[in-house]
C-alpha cells in the first residue's frame, strides 16, 4: 500500500450541496456534519510554549534560503480566466493556457499596463496591483495550436487523399486558432498577510499569498520546459534519468516552495524524484515494459491499458498526439474510407492503414503491419498511426505502482550523501535564476543564496533494560544482544516448520535457532516436524497450496502449535504470504513467522527471534524509565498511547479501499507493548471513519472502544486518565479535521463507555513527507541520532520540531517533523521531546532507533499485513467470499476485513 501525498497548499473541499427539496441520506448528513465541524473549528493548533534546552548544542545548515519581502503594503489581485475558441467551445487542452496568456501579454501589453503575471496554467491569474479594468476581453491568434483540436488525422475515417486531406486539416487548424480570453476580477490578497504570519499573528490570507508565490515558481519552471508535479520540477535532461527497468525511468528534479518560519519567509529547496516512461519508439517501450524479446510476444490488452493517455510524436507529421486506444485489427487489416481527391461526397475507396502509409505517405511498414495501430482520435472518429512511426514524448509521468525491484533500484539510484545533495541544491538554485524572474521582482521578493544556519541539540540516547536486570546505553542509535539476554523471553515448546518448496537446510536452521535462542534466553525445543510441500501441489493457486498444507499439518500434529515457522520460496511478493497469514491469524489463531532465508547467520537468526519473541508475548528490551517507572506524567497516571495511520492503494487505483490502522499501548505503565485494530474505508479517504461507530444505543463497533477495553483489561482494571495520540499521514491543510473531527470521535467513544469519564488528550502529528533536511557544518556525515531542531525553520507560532532520531547510514537523513497540535496534559517542552525521542527506541523488531515513533511504525505494519488478507485486485468478484460484509462509510461500498482470531487479536502479530 502506498501512501497518499496531499499537496501542502490543498484547500479543503467545498461542502456537499443538497437541493432544498431533497432529503439527505444518513451518509450525506454525517458528511455535512463532519464538514461543518472541520470548517468551523472549536480547536486550533496550539502555540509554542518555549524551546527545549536539553542536549548538546550542534551548529547545522538547512536547505532553506532566506527570502526578503519588500512590498508588504501591496496586494496580489486575483483574476479568473476563461478561454474559448471563436465558435464558443471552451479551451480544455492542458498546455495551451500558458501559450495563450503569453500571447495576450505580448499583444496587449499596453492595455494590461505592462503588468507581470503569475498564471497557474488553468483558470487563475495574479498580478501585483490591479489591472486597468475589472473585466477585460481579448482575442489572440496562435500559430502552434495544440493538435487536440483537429478532427481529421492520418489513417482515420474522415481522411481524404494526401494533398486535399492536408489542406482540409490546415483549414480546420486555421479556423480553430483564434481564441477569446476573458479576464475577470475575483479578489485581492494582502501581501501584509505574509509579514503577519512570520510575526506569529493569525493571518487568514497567508496561505493564499504564499500560494501566489509558489505559482510564480511553477511558472518559472514551466518556461524552462519542466515537468511540473505540484511544487517539484523536472528538466528534460538525460543526465537526470536513471533506468529502473521495464521501460520506467527515475527522473531527478527539485522541489521548491515558500515556507513561513520563525526566521522569516524562506525558500525550501530539495532534491525530488518522480517516475517517467522511457521516451523513444513505442514498440521498444512495450517490449521493455512487458519483458519480452519480440513484438510478437506483446500482450496487446495490457499494452492498451499502459499506453492510454500517453503522448506521442510521429515521423509522418511531427505533431504531438495523445493516445486514446489501439485499433481492433492489425495495420494490414484495419480499413478506413479514403475520399478521392476530386470526387463527389461519397466517392473514394476502402483502404488499409498500412497501404495508405505505403502508397500515399511513401512509408512502407517494416515492423508493425501485423500489430494494432495507435488510435489518437475519438471513439466515433478514430485516427490511426502504425506503431513503428510513433515515438513516446519525454517527461511523461509513470503513475502505476512500482515492483519491489524497481522500488529498490529507485532508492539506490536516488541516494545522495549530504555533501552531494548540498552541491546539487546550490546548482538548482543557480539554474532556476529566480533573481531574474520579473514577477518575483515586481512582488518585491528576493531570495538569498546561502543555506540557513540553525542550532540543533543532540539528545542523549535513553537507557535500555535487558535480561537479568542489566542496563545499557545504545551508541550511535544502535545496540546488540551479544552476550545479553532478552528482558522477557518466551519458551517455545510446541512448534513446527512449514516449507513451501524453498531450498533451505532446515536441520542447520533449527540448530542455529536453538543455539541463538538459548543465548538470548529463549528456550526452544526441537520442532515437532518439518512439513515439506508435496511436488504435486506446487503449481496450484496459492490459497489451494495453503489449504493442502494445513490438511497435511492437521493430520500429523497432536494439537494446535504455539508457532509455525513458514519458509517461503520467494524473498519478495510471494503469493503464499497473504493466504498463509490469513489462515493462521484469522481462521486458526496460530502465531506464524515467515522467512525466505538467502544467507543464514547468527545476525539473521537473532533478528527472526526478536520478531518471534514479540509476537508470542515476550519483550526484547524496555526503556529503563518505563521499568522504574519514572516517565514524566506518563508513569504517574494511567496513560494510553495511540498510533494512527491510513494507507492507500496505488496511485490510479481508485477502487482499492484505504486501510485505517490504530495501535494502542497496553499493560500500563509500560509503553513498549502494543496491539492493533484495523478497518477498511472508502478509497483515498485520509480521515479515519471507524473510530466511533455506534450500531445501537449500547453498542459501539468502533476502533477506539476495542482498544480502550483492552487497556482496561491489561492495566489493572483502570481506564486511561490521559490519552496521547500520534497521527501520521496528514498535511497541514488537514490539521483542523484531525483536531475537530477525529479527536471528537475519540472523545465520543470515551463518553459512550462512561458519560462521566473525561480523560485528558494530547495530539501530535508526525510528518515524514516534507522537504526539510539538515547538514553538519564541520562534517560530511549525516547529523547524529537524537538531533532535534525547534528554532529558526520551525513554524513562527505553532508548536513543532524536527527530530532525527535514527542513524542515517546511507543517503541524507530525513528528519520527522512533529506538530504538537493539542496538549491538555501539560508537558514541558523538554519532557515531551524526550518522550518522543524515547519512543523511537521501543521498536521490538530491531536493535536500532527508528526514524519515527514506534506506535506509528506499528500502525504501518498492521495495515500492510492485514491488507494482504484480501486480494483487492479481485475485490469486485470475491468480496462476498472473504467472510466480511460490506461497510459503507460514505457512498462507496468497501469489503470488511476478516476478524482476527481471539488467540492472536491482542498479540503484536504485526512485528
Secondary structure, DSSP 8 states (H G I E B T S, - for coil): -B-----TT----------TTS---HHHHHHHHHHHHHHS-S----B-------SEEEEEEEEEEEEEE--TT-EEEEEEEEEEETTS-B---TTHHHHHHHHHHHHSTTTTTT---EE-SSSEEEEES--SSSEEEEEEE-SS--GGG-S--TTSTT-B-HHHHHHHHHHHHHHH-EEEEEEEEEEEEETHHHHHHHTT---TTHHHHHHHHHHHHHHHHHHTT-EEETTEEE---GGGEEEEETTEEEEEEEEEEEEEETTEEEEEEEEEEEEEE--EEHHHHHHHHHT-SSGGG--HHHHHHHHTT-EEEETTT--EEE--EEEEEETTT-EEEEE-SSS-TT-EEEEEHHHHHHHTSS---SS-TTSEEEE-SBTTB--EE-GGGEEE-SS-B--S---HHHHHHHHHHH---HHHHHHHHHHHHHHHTGGG-HHHHHTTEEEEEEEEEEEEEE----EEE-GGG-EEE-BTTB---TT---TB--EE-SEEEEESS----HHHHHHHHHHHHHHHT-EE---S-EEE--GGGTTS-HHHHHHHHHHHHHHH-SS--SEEEEE-S-SSS-HHHHHHHHIIIIII--EEEEE--SS--HHHHHHHHHHHHHHTT-BS-EEHHHHHT--TTTTTS-EEEEEEEEEB--TT-TTS-EEEEEEEE-STT-SS-EEEEEEEESTT--S-S-SS-BSSSS-B-SHHHHHHHHHHHHTTS---SEEEEEEES--GGGHHHIIIIIHHHHHHHHHHH-TT---EEEEEEEE-SS---EEESS-SS---TTEEE-SSSS-SSB-EEEEE-S---SS----EEEEEEEESS---HHHHHHHHHHTTS--TT-SB--SS-HHHHHHHHHHHHHHTTS-GGGHHHHGGGSS--EE-SSSS-EE------TTTTTS-TT-
